[in-house]
């Protein structure tokens, strides 16, 4: 609904990010009666400088995952989505340069530390979710609540279409090691 409201607005082109994205976020936060907004699109990593300019004072949590785990995950998910005409190898050929680009971008930001960046290792989050979530909460300036560990009870990820059900079915399960 928030996007639909923005879609009918008139803009002067070129449109600045703050002119179209900020109202979408504000509408969403108001609709959900939330205090904070988080956006998790992986490609945002490529636009951190632009996002910082558009949203001064924002904080960024950058999730680091071992590249081989990323490749394995993509490979496993591809078998659910790829037709027999397209091989998983072909998909990996396309994905490999993207992963390399992401890793180089992450390293660039990690080597140029800024206080508005929090780097979190995916493996640490899985092994010690409460410890890592407490660190994230501290970084964001919010109180940790034990219910944060029960995300799988908040939303059924696997109900969002057949492809998403195949890929994200484990998101309905609690984190365990």
C-alpha positions in Angstrom: 0.0 0.0 0.0 2.9 2.4 0.8 4.3 1.8 -2.7 0.9 2.3 -4.3 0.6 5.7 -2.5 4.0 6.8 -3.8 3.3 5.5 -7.3 0.6 8.1 -7.9 2.8 11.0 -6.7 4.2 13.5 -9.2 7.9 13.9 -9.4 10.3 16.2 -11.2 13.0 14.1 -12.9 15.6 13.2 -12.2 14.2 12.1 -8.8 16.5 12.2 -5.8 16.4 9.1 -3.5 15.2 11.2 -0.6 12.3 12.5 -2.6 10.8 9.1 -3.3 12.3 6.5 -0.9 12.0 8.5 2.3 8.2 8.9 2.0 7.9 5.2 1.4 9.8 4.4 4.5 7.9 7.0 6.5 4.6 5.6 5.3 5.7 2.1 6.1 6.9 3.0 9.6 3.6 4.9 10.3 1.5 2.0 9.0 3.3 -0.5 11.2 3.5 1.9 14.1 7.2 1.2 14.3 10.1 3.2 15.8 12.8 1.9 13.5 13.0 0.7 9.9 15.3 -1.9 8.6 15.9 -2.8 4.9 17.8 -6.0 4.0 18.2 -5.9 0.2 21.7 -7.4 -0.3 22.4 -5.0 -3.2 22.2 -2.1 -0.8 25.8 -2.9 0.0 26.8 -1.4 -3.4 25.1 1.9 -2.5 26.1 2.6 1.1 27.6 6.0 0.3 24.4 7.0 -1.5 22.2 5.7 1.3 24.3 7.5 3.9 23.8 10.8 2.0 20.0 10.1 1.6 19.5 9.0 5.2 22.0 10.9 7.5 22.4 9.2 10.8 21.5 5.8 9.5 23.3 2.7 10.8 24.3 -0.2 8.6 24.6 -3.9 9.6 26.7 -5.8 7.1 26.3 -9.5 7.3 29.5 -11.4 6.4 29.2 -15.0 5.3 31.9 -17.4 4.1 31.9 -17.3 0.3 31.8 -21.0 -0.1 28.6 -21.2 2.0 27.1 -18.5 -0.2 28.0 -20.5 -3.3 26.7 -23.7 -1.8 23.4 -22.0 -0.8 22.9 -20.6 -4.2 23.7 -24.0 -5.8 21.3 -25.8 -3.5 18.5 -23.3 -4.1 19.1 -23.4 -7.9 18.1 -27.0 -8.0 14.6 -26.0 -6.9 14.3 -23.2 -9.4 16.2 -24.1 -12.5 14.6 -25.8 -15.5 16.3 -28.9 -16.9 17.4 -26.7 -19.8 19.6 -24.5 -17.5 22.2 -26.2 -15.4 23.2 -25.1 -12.0 26.7 -24.7 -13.3 25.4 -22.0 -15.7 23.8 -20.2 -12.8 27.0 -20.4 -10.8 29.0 -18.9 -13.7 26.7 -15.9 -13.5 26.7 -15.7 -9.7 30.4 -16.0 -9.1 31.4 -12.5 -10.3 28.6 -11.0 -8.3 29.8 -12.8 -5.1 33.4 -11.6 -5.9 32.1 -8.0 -6.3 30.2 -8.3 -3.0 33.2 -9.6 -1.2 35.4 -6.8 -2.5 32.9 -4.2 -1.6 32.6 -5.6 2.0 36.3 -5.6 2.4 36.5 -2.0 1.2 34.0 -0.9 3.8 35.6 -3.1 6.5 39.0 -1.7 5.8 37.6 1.9 6.0 35.9 1.6 9.4 33.1 3.9 10.2 31.1 4.0 13.5 27.8 3.6 11.6 28.9 0.2 10.3 28.4 -3.1 12.2 29.9 -6.2 10.7 28.4 -9.4 11.8 29.6 -12.9 10.8 26.7 -15.0 9.8 28.4 -18.0 11.4 28.5 -16.2 14.7 24.9 -15.2 14.5 24.0 -18.9 14.0 26.3 -20.2 16.7 25.5 -17.6 19.3 22.3 -15.8 18.3 21.6 -14.2 21.6 25.1 -12.8 22.1 25.1 -11.4 18.5 21.6 -9.9 18.8 22.6 -8.2 22.0 25.6 -6.7 20.2 23.3 -5.6 17.4 20.8 -4.1 19.8 23.6 -2.2 21.6 24.8 -0.9 18.2 21.3 0.3 17.3 20.7 1.8 20.8 17.7 -0.4 21.5 16.9 -2.9 24.3 17.4 -6.6 23.6 14.1 -8.6 24.0 14.2 -12.4 24.2 11.3 -12.6 21.7 13.8 -11.4 19.0 15.1 -15.0 19.0 11.6 -16.3 18.0 11.4 -14.7 14.6 10.1 -17.9 13.1 6.9 -17.4 15.0 6.3 -13.9 13.7 5.9 -14.5 10.0 5.5 -17.6 7.8 8.2 -17.1 5.1 7.2 -20.3 3.3 3.7 -19.0 2.4 5.0 -16.5 -0.2 4.7 -18.5 -3.4 6.0 -21.9 -4.5 9.6 -20.7 -5.3 9.9 -18.8 -2.0 8.6 -21.8 -0.2 11.2 -24.0 -1.7 14.1 -21.6 -0.9 13.0 -20.2 2.5 11.3 -23.1 4.2 14.0 -23.3 6.9 13.2 -19.7 7.9 10.2 -21.1 9.7 12.4 -23.1 12.0 14.2 -21.9 15.1 18.0 -21.2 14.9 19.9 -24.2 16.3 23.5 -25.4 16.0 
